[in-house]
Amino acid sequence: WKTNNWEKAKCCLSLPSVVASLEEGDPLTKMTEIYLAIHEGNLEEVENLHAQTAQLCLHQWKLLPSVGLRSKSHIGLLQQFQRLVELRETSQIMVETSSHSAR
C-alpha cells in the first residue's frame, strides 16, 4: 500500500502466505485489507474489517505481559491501535465527503 500500487497489493492478499497470516489473525495483514477497502470506496466493509482488526489487536494485548516502567513490548501494538484509529477516521471523512459531494 505504501507504493500506491493497489493492484499489486490486492494480488498479494491472495498469496498463500498472506492467506495463512489472515487465518492466524495478523492485525497488520487485516489493516492492508482496510487500506484496500478504503481505496476501492467500500466503506461498509471498512467498518466490518475495523471491528475484526480491533478484536485481533485486543486479543494480542491480553497476551502481552503487564505494562511496566521499562516495558517496550506494548509499543508496537499501541502503534497498530493508532493506525487503526486513523484508518477509521479516514473512512469516516470519506463518507462525509461523498455525502456532501452527492448534494
C-alpha positions as CSV (number, residue, x, y, z in Angstrom):
1,W,0.0,0.0,0.0
2,K,2.9,2.4,0.5
3,T,3.9,2.3,-3.2
4,N,0.3,3.1,-4.3
5,N,0.3,0.0,-6.5
6,W,-3.1,-1.1,-5.4
7,E,-3.5,-3.9,-7.9
8,K,-0.3,-5.5,-6.7
9,A,-1.4,-5.1,-3.1
10,K,-4.7,-6.7,-4.0
11,C,-3.0,-9.6,-5.7
12,C,-0.7,-10.1,-2.7
13,L,-3.6,-10.7,-0.4
14,S,-4.4,-13.9,-2.3
15,L,-0.9,-15.4,-1.8
16,P,-0.9,-18.5,0.3
17,S,1.4,-17.0,2.9
18,V,-0.8,-13.9,3.3
19,V,-3.9,-16.0,3.5
20,A,-2.3,-18.1,6.2
21,S,-1.4,-14.9,8.2
22,L,-5.0,-13.8,7.8
23,E,-6.2,-17.1,9.2
24,E,-3.8,-16.8,12.1
25,G,-5.3,-13.4,12.9
26,D,-2.5,-11.0,11.9
27,P,-3.8,-7.4,12.5
28,L,-1.2,-5.9,10.1
29,T,-2.5,-8.0,7.2
30,K,-6.1,-7.1,8.2
31,M,-5.1,-3.5,8.1
32,T,-3.9,-3.9,4.5
33,E,-7.4,-5.2,3.7
34,I,-8.8,-2.0,5.3
35,Y,-6.5,0.2,3.1
36,L,-7.7,-1.6,0.0
37,A,-11.4,-1.3,1.1
38,I,-10.8,2.5,1.6
39,H,-9.1,2.8,-1.8
40,E,-11.9,0.9,-3.5
41,G,-14.6,3.1,-1.7
42,N,-16.1,0.0,0.0
43,L,-16.7,1.9,3.2
44,E,-19.2,-0.5,4.7
45,E,-16.5,-3.2,4.5
46,V,-14.1,-0.8,6.3
47,E,-16.4,-0.9,9.4
48,N,-16.5,-4.7,9.4
49,L,-12.8,-5.1,8.9
50,H,-12.1,-2.4,11.6
51,A,-14.1,-4.3,14.1
52,Q,-12.3,-7.6,13.3
53,T,-8.9,-5.9,13.5
54,A,-9.7,-4.2,16.8
55,Q,-10.6,-7.6,18.2
56,L,-7.4,-9.1,17.0
57,C,-5.4,-6.3,18.5
58,L,-7.2,-6.6,21.8
59,H,-6.5,-10.3,21.9
60,Q,-2.8,-9.7,21.3
61,W,-2.8,-7.0,24.0
62,K,-4.2,-9.6,26.5
63,L,-1.3,-11.9,25.7
64,L,1.4,-9.3,26.5
65,P,3.0,-9.1,29.9
66,S,1.9,-6.4,32.4
67,V,2.9,-2.9,31.5
68,G,6.0,-1.8,33.4
69,L,8.1,1.3,33.6
70,R,10.6,-0.1,31.2
71,S,8.4,-2.5,29.2
72,K,8.7,-1.9,25.5
73,S,6.6,-4.9,24.5
74,H,3.5,-2.8,24.1
75,I,4.9,-0.1,21.8
76,G,4.3,-1.9,18.5
77,L,0.7,-2.8,19.4
78,L,0.0,0.7,20.6
79,Q,1.2,1.9,17.1
80,Q,-1.1,-0.6,15.5
81,F,-4.0,0.8,17.5
82,Q,-3.1,4.3,16.5
83,R,-3.0,3.3,12.8
84,L,-6.4,1.5,13.2
85,V,-7.9,4.7,14.7
86,E,-6.5,6.7,11.7
87,L,-7.9,4.3,9.2
88,R,-11.4,4.5,10.8
89,E,-11.2,8.3,10.8
90,T,-10.2,8.2,7.1
91,S,-13.2,6.2,6.2
92,Q,-15.5,8.5,8.2
93,I,-14.1,11.5,6.4
94,M,-14.6,9.8,3.0
95,V,-18.3,9.0,4.0
96,E,-18.8,12.6,4.9
97,T,-17.1,13.9,1.8
98,S,-19.1,11.6,-0.5
99,S,-22.4,12.6,1.1
100,H,-21.6,16.3,0.6
101,S,-20.5,15.7,-3.0
102,A,-23.8,13.9,-3.7
103,R,-25.8,17.0,-2.7
